[in-house]
């Protein structure tokens, strides 16, 4: 006979937090502690990829990469990638709402914060070896994914079939030129 279990369906962005949206930081840790204390054995989540149209987790732009909205500003501070002052100034207008998430505002603030973190992520950062190992072990998808996200951004989030024909058809010369042009905008490599 199998024993009964219980669980909850909740996307991490629905967790409470001070930055306008839930993330995988302190709020998620508290949530997991609560689940354990209440006897729940499962936390079912929706897809965690970067969202596309209408911010739906089912409209993900990638099957591999994670949603940058789930990056916890407090963890960036803890890892010495940004300062408390940077988080305060960038996220100042993202007070949590009891009614609705302003995804546009949160995306803009988190993007600025991640850009700041990336700027401070030099070769001597204590997390650099872990990052380099991650990139190396995921080269089968990470370069294409990074280029796609940079192209998506460069084309104002338009669907890829609306991009110029050489990019849309993945012509090698066009992709090589785009990779060189967008090198600094590519999200990871």
Buried (B, 14 or more C-beta within 10 A) or exposed (E): EEEEEEEEEBBBBBBEBBBBBBBBBBBBEEBEEEBEEEEBEEBEEBBBBBBBEEBEBEEBBBEEBEBBBBBBBBBBBEBEBBEEEBBEBBBEEBEEEEEEBBBEBBBBBBBBBBEBBEEBBEEEBEEEEEEEEEBEEBEEEBBBBBBBBBBBBBBEEEEEEEBEEBBBEEEEEBBEEBBEEBEEBBBBE
